[in-house]
Amino acid sequence: MKFSLRKSLLLLPAVLSLQTTTAQTFQQRYADIVSGCSEEGVLTNLQEFEDLGVKYRGTAALENTYQWLRNKYLSFGYTASQLSTDTFSYSGSTCKNLVVTKIGTLYPNTYVIVCGHYDSITGTGTNDNGSGVATILEIARLMQNIPSDYSIKFINFSGEEDGLRGSQHYVSSVVNGTSPKMSIKVVLNIDEVGGVAGMTNDTITCERDTGSPTTNNAASNTITSQLITCVGLYSPLNTYLSYAYASDYMPFEENNEVITGLFEKNETPHRHTDTDLLENMDPVYVYNISKAATGAMLHFSGASTTLTNDEFNKDFQVSFFPNPTQDFININLGNLTENNYNFSLIDVNGKVVVNKEVVNPGQLEKINVKDLSKGVYLAVLKAGDKEVTKKIAIN
C-alpha cells in the first residue's frame, strides 16, 4: 500500500491544528451494535484471505478473492441487487471493484463510503490489505439490518498496488459519471491495520487531508476529529493523528471529497513481501479496529438510535423517495430478492393512477410521476406474497 514517507515529513503543525468536536456523545445503541464484533470472525476472514494467495492483476487469485467477497456480503443478508461491479482494464488485465450499496432512510442520495483494496503484490497481503478487508466485512455484517439516515457504500477496490487504479477509475467513471455528480458525505479508507506480532498494538493512526485542493481540508479536519472521538468511545484503542497519502482515498481527495482514514501505528516491515502473513500481524488489533470503525460508520451514516431492527425490517427495507416529490419516485428494493414486482399508485378516491410491472429489477428503479396531480397517494409494491404500502406526497 503505502511507502513509509510518514516519518520524514513535518507532522507537528498538523497535530497542533486539529480541532475537536463537542457535539458527539456516547450512544448506547451504537455500543450495543459494536459489541457484536466477532474476534473469531475477523480471524477466520484473515485466514481465508491469506489462503486465497497472491492477488495481483490477471491472476486467478484476484478473481477468486472477488468471488469470495461477493459470497461474504451475500451471506450477511445483502442481496444481489445491492452488489455491483465496476470493471476496468489496464496493462492487458481486467480488474473489478466490488461495490455494496445500502440505501439510507433520510438522505438516500448522499453516501458515506468505507473502502479499502483487496489486491496484493508479491505476497498474499494478509496485512496489506487483508486487515482492511476483514474490517470492512465486519462493519458490513453488523450494519446490514441497521437503518441509517445516509446511504452507505462498502467498496473493495482492486488495482491499488499498481497506483490506485481501481479508486481512480471509480471516481472518474462512477462518482463523476453520475448525473448529477454523486453526493458524498465522507470517505473512510481502511488500509493496512494489522499491526506487528509481538508488539503492543494499542494505537491506531487516524488520517486527515492536508494536501491540495485545500478547500476540503477543514471538513476533513472535522471528520477526522469525529473519527478520533469514535475510536475512544467504542474501542479500547488510543489514537495518533497523521495525514492522508498514497491510498485509495487520494482520488476522492483530488476530486474535492471529504476524506479520512485508518492506518496501523506500528508499521509492518512485511508489506509487499511474501512474509506479509497472519503469523506476523496481530488479529486482536484488527478486531479492536473493527470496533472503532463500526462505531465511526454508525456515527457518520446517522444510524438510528431509536428505530429497532424489527421495525426497520418489517417492510423488507423497501423505501420510496424523494417524499414529497414532483417528477419521479425512486423505488429502493431493500432486501427483497424477487425477480419481478408490481408497483402502483392509488389516489385518495381509490383510483389506480400508476401501475407498472418491473422485471429483473435493480436496487433502484425510477417511476415518472410528473403528469400526476398534486396530492397524497398510496404507493403499493407487491412482490410474490410480500406487500409494502407507504404514503407518497406529490407537490
C-alpha positions in Angstrom: 0.0 0.0 0.0 2.0 3.0 1.3 5.7 3.7 1.1 6.8 5.0 4.5 7.3 8.7 4.0 5.3 9.4 7.1 8.2 9.9 9.5 10.2 12.1 7.1 7.6 14.9 6.8 6.6 17.5 9.3 3.7 16.3 11.3 3.7 18.6 14.4 1.7 21.5 12.8 -1.0 19.2 11.7 -1.3 17.7 15.2 -1.5 21.1 16.8 -4.2 22.4 14.5 -6.6 19.6 14.9 -9.8 20.9 16.4 -12.0 18.6 18.4 -15.8 18.5 18.4 -18.0 18.7 21.4 -21.2 17.5 19.6 -20.5 13.8 19.9 -21.8 11.8 22.8 -21.7 8.1 23.7 -24.6 6.2 22.1 -25.6 3.1 24.0 -27.3 1.8 20.8 -24.0 2.1 18.9 -22.1 0.4 21.7 -24.6 -2.5 21.6 -24.0 -2.9 17.9 -20.2 -2.7 18.2 -20.3 -5.3 21.0 -21.4 -7.8 18.3 -18.0 -7.6 16.6 -16.6 -11.1 16.4 -13.0 -11.8 17.1 -13.3 -15.3 15.7 -15.0 -13.9 12.6 -12.2 -11.5 12.0 -9.6 -14.2 12.4 -11.4 -16.5 10.1 -11.7 -13.8 7.4 -8.0 -13.0 7.7 -7.0 -16.7 7.3 -9.4 -17.2 4.4 -8.0 -14.1 2.7 -4.4 -15.4 3.2 -5.3 -18.8 1.8 -6.5 -17.2 -1.5 -2.9 -16.5 -2.5 -1.2 -13.6 -4.2 -3.9 -11.3 -5.6 -2.2 -9.5 -8.4 -3.8 -8.3 -11.6 -4.6 -11.0 -14.1 -4.3 -13.8 -11.6 -6.9 -16.5 -10.7 -6.3 -15.5 -7.0 -7.6 -12.0 -7.6 -10.8 -13.2 -9.3 -11.2 -15.8 -6.6 -10.9 -13.1 -3.9 -13.5 -11.0 -5.7 -15.9 -14.0 -5.7 -15.1 -14.7 -2.1 -16.0 -11.1 -1.2 -19.3 -11.4 -3.1 -20.2 -14.5 -1.2 -19.4 -12.9 2.1 -21.7 -10.0 1.5 -24.5 -12.3 0.3 -24.0 -14.4 3.4 -24.6 -11.3 5.6 -28.0 -10.8 4.0 -27.2 -8.3 1.3 -29.0 -9.1 -2.0 -27.5 -9.5 -5.5 -29.2 -6.2 -6.5 -27.2 -4.4 -3.8 -24.0 -5.6 -5.2 -22.5 -4.0 -8.3 -19.2 -4.4 -10.1 -17.1 -1.5 -11.5 -14.9 -3.2 -14.1 -11.8 -1.6 -15.6 -8.7 -2.7 -17.6 -5.0 -1.8 -17.6 -1.8 -3.5 -18.7 -3.8 -6.1 -20.6 -5.7 -7.3 -17.5 -9.3 -6.8 -16.3 -9.9 -5.9 -12.7 -13.0 -5.4 -10.6 -14.1 -3.1 -7.9 -16.9 -4.6 -5.8 -19.5 -2.1 -4.5 -22.2 -2.9 -2.0 -24.9 -0.2 -1.6 -27.3 0.2 1.4 -29.9 3.0 0.9 -30.4 5.5 3.7 -33.8 6.5 5.0 -33.5 10.3 5.2 -30.7 11.3 2.7 -30.8 8.4 0.2 -28.9 10.3 -2.5 -25.9 11.2 -0.2 -23.3 8.5 0.5 -21.0 7.6 3.3 -18.2 5.4 1.8 -16.0 2.9 3.6 -13.3 1.5 1.3 -10.1 -0.5 1.1 -8.2 -2.5 -1.5 -8.2 -6.3 -1.8 -5.3 -6.7 -4.3 -1.8 -7.6 -3.3 1.7 -7.7 -4.7 4.4 -10.3 -4.2 2.8 -11.9 -1.2 -0.7 -12.7 0.0 -1.1 -9.3 1.5 -2.7 -10.5 4.7 -2.0 -7.2 6.4 -1.8 -5.1 3.3 -4.7 -5.2 2.9 -6.5 -8.3 4.2 -6.7 -6.4 7.5 -8.7 -3.6 5.9 -10.9 -6.2 4.0 -11.6 -8.0 7.3 -12.5 -4.8 9.0 -14.9 -3.6 6.2 -16.6 -7.0 6.1 -17.2 -6.8 9.9 -18.7 -3.3 9.6 -20.9 -4.5 6.7 -22.1 -7.6 8.6 -23.0 -5.6 11.7 -24.8 -2.8 9.8 -26.8 -4.9 7.3 -30.1 -4.5 9.2 -29.4 -1.2 10.9 -31.3 1.9 9.4 -29.2 4.9 8.7 -30.0 8.5 7.6 -27.4 8.4 4.8 -26.8 5.7 2.2 -23.7 3.6 2.7 -21.3 2.2 0.1 -18.9 -0.6 1.1 -16.2 -0.6 -1.6 -13.5 -3.2 -2.2 -11.0 -1.8 -4.7 -8.6 -3.6 -7.0 -5.5 -2.2 -8.6 -4.4 -0.2 -5.6 -0.9 -1.7 -5.7 -0.5 -0.6 -9.3 -1.1 3.1 -8.5 -4.7 3.4 -7.1 -6.1 2.2 -10.4 -9.4 1.0 -9.1 -10.3 4.0 -7.0 -9.2 6.4 -9.8 -11.5 4.5 -12.2 -14.4 4.6 -9.7 -14.1 8.3 -9.1 -13.9 9.2 -12.8 -16.4 6.8 -14.2 -19.0 6.4 -11.4 -18.7 9.4 -8.9 -18.2 12.0 -11.7 -20.1 9.9 -14.3 -23.3 10.2 -12.3 -25.7 13.0 -13.3 -25.8 14.9 -11.1 -22.5 14.0 -9.7 -22.6 11.6 -6.8 -23.1 13.3 -3.5 -20.6 12.0 -0.9 -20.6 13.0 2.8 -17.3 11.3 3.7 -14.9 8.6 2.6 -13.3 6.4 5.3 -10.4 4.5 3.9 -9.0 1.5 5.8 -5.6 0.2 4.7 -3.0 -1.9 6.5 -4.4 -2.1 10.0 -2.9 -5.4 11.1 -0.1 -4.2 13.4 3.0 -6.2 14.2 3.2 -9.5 16.0 4.9 -9.4 19.4 4.5 -5.6 19.8 1.9 -3.7 21.9 -0.6 -2.7 19.2 -2.9 -0.3 21.2 -2.9 2.8 19.0 -4.5 3.5 15.6 -3.4 6.2 13.3 -6.2 8.5 12.1 -5.5 10.3 8.9 -6.8 13.6 7.6 -6.4 15.7 4.4 -3.6 18.2 4.5 -3.0 18.5 0.7 -4.4 20.2 -2.4 -7.0 21.1 -3.1 -7.2 22.8 0.3 -11.0 23.6 0.1 -11.8 20.2 1.6 -9.2 20.3 4.3 -11.3 21.9 7.0 -14.1 19.4 6.6 -11.6 16.5 6.7 -10.2 18.0 9.9 -13.7 18.0 11.4 -14.5 14.5 10.2 -11.2 13.1 11.5 -11.8 14.7 14.8 -15.1 12.8 14.9 -13.3 9.6 13.9 -10.9 10.0 16.8 -13.8 10.6 19.2 -15.5 7.4 17.9 -12.3 5.3 18.4 -12.3 6.5 22.1 -16.0 5.9 22.6 -16.3 2.4 21.0 -12.9 0.7 21.3 -10.0 0.3 23.7 -7.6 1.9 21.3 -5.6 5.1 21.6 -5.3 7.4 18.6 -2.5 9.1 16.8 -3.1 11.9 14.2 -1.4 11.9 10.9 -2.1 12.8 7.3 -3.6 11.1 4.3 -1.4 9.8 1.4 -0.8 7.1 -1.1 -4.0 5.0 -0.7 -7.5 4.7 -2.2 -8.9 7.9 -0.6 -6.5 10.1 -2.7 -8.5 10.1 -6.0 -11.5 11.2 -3.8 -9.4 13.9 -2.1 -8.3 15.2 -5.5 -11.9 15.2 -6.5 -12.6 17.6 -3.6 -14.4 15.0 -1.5 -14.1 14.9 2.3 -11.8 12.0 3.4 -10.4 10.4 6.5 -8.6 7.1 7.1 -7.2 4.4 9.4 -3.7 3.0 9.3 -1.6 1.0 11.7 0.6 2.8 14.2 3.2 0.1 14.4 4.1 -0.2 10.7 4.8 -3.7 9.4 8.2 -4.5 7.9 6.5 -7.2 5.8 4.4 -5.2 3.4 4.9 -6.1 -0.3 6.8 -9.3 0.6 6.0 -13.0 0.8 6.2 -12.7 4.6 3.1 -10.5 4.8 1.3 -13.3 6.7 -1.1 -13.7 9.6 1.7 -15.0 11.8 3.4 -11.7 11.5 0.5 -9.5 12.5 -1.9 -9.0 15.4 -5.5 -10.2 14.7 -6.8 -8.9 18.1 -5.7 -5.4 16.9 -7.8 -5.9 13.7 -10.7 -6.9 15.9 -10.4 -3.7 18.0 -10.1 -1.6 14.9 -13.3 -3.2 13.6 -15.0 -2.0 16.8 -13.7 1.5 16.3 -14.5 1.6 12.6 -18.0 0.3 13.1 -18.7 3.0 15.7 -17.4 5.6 13.3 -19.6 4.3 10.5 -22.6 4.3 12.7 -21.9 7.9 13.6 -21.1 9.1 10.0 -24.1 7.4 8.5 -26.5 8.7 11.1 -27.5 5.2 12.2 -30.8 5.2 14.1 -30.6 5.1 17.9 -34.3 4.5 18.4 -35.7 2.5 15.5 -35.4 -1.2 16.2 -34.2 -3.8 13.7 -37.6 -5.4 13.6 -39.3 -2.0 12.8 -36.7 -1.3 10.1 -37.1 -4.8 8.5 -40.8 -5.2 8.7 -41.1 -3.6 5.2 -38.1 -5.5 3.9 -36.1 -2.3 4.0 -38.1 -1.1 1.0 -38.4 2.7 0.6 -39.8 5.2 -1.9 -38.0 8.6 -2.3 -37.9 11.5 -2.5 -41.0 12.1 -0.5 -42.6 14.6 -1.1 -41.7 14.5 -4.8 -42.6 16.3 -8.0 -41.2 14.5 -11.1 -40.3 10.9 -10.1 -40.2 8.3 -7.4 -37.2 6.1 -6.7 -38.0 2.6 -5.5 -35.4 1.1 -3.3 -35.9 -2.7 -3.4 -34.4 -3.1 0.1 -33.6 -6.8 0.7 -36.4 -8.3 -1.5 -35.0 -10.9 -3.8 -37.9 -11.5 -6.2 -37.3 -11.4 -9.9 -40.2 -9.1 -10.5 -42.7 -6.9 -8.7 -45.7 -4.7 -9.3 -45.7 -1.0 -8.3 -48.9 1.0 -8.2 -50.0 4.5 -7.0 -53.6 4.9 -5.8 -55.2 8.3 -5.3 -57.5 9.4 -2.5 -60.5 8.2 -4.4 -59.1 4.7 -4.7 -58.2 5.0 -8.4 -55.0 3.3 -9.6 -53.2 6.1 -11.5 -49.9 4.2 -12.0 -49.5 0.5 -12.5 -46.1 -0.8 -13.5 -44.6 -4.3 -13.7 -40.9 -4.3 -13.1 -39.0 -7.3 -14.3 -35.4 -8.2 -13.2 -35.3 -5.0 -11.0 -32.1 -3.3 -9.9 -31.7 -2.0 -6.4 -33.2 1.3 -7.6 -35.9 1.9 -10.1 -37.3 5.2 -11.2 -41.0 5.9 -11.8 -42.1 9.1 -13.6 -45.0 10.9 -11.8 -44.6 14.4 -13.3 -48.0 14.2 -15.0 -49.9 13.4 -11.8 -52.0 15.9 -9.9 -50.7 17.3 -6.6 -51.9 15.3 -3.6 -51.3 12.3 -1.3 -51.1 8.9 -2.9 -50.8 5.3 -1.6 -47.7 3.6 -3.0 -48.0 -0.2 -3.2 -45.3 -2.6 -4.1 -46.2 -6.3 -4.5 -43.5 -9.0 -4.9 -44.7 -12.6 -4.6 -46.6 -12.9 -1.3 -45.0 -9.7 0.1 -46.6 -6.3 0.0 -45.3 -2.9 1.1 -47.5 0.1 1.4 -46.5 3.7 2.1 -47.9 7.2 1.6 -46.4 9.5 -1.0 -47.0 13.2 -1.4 -46.7 14.8 -4.9 -46.2 18.6 -4.8 
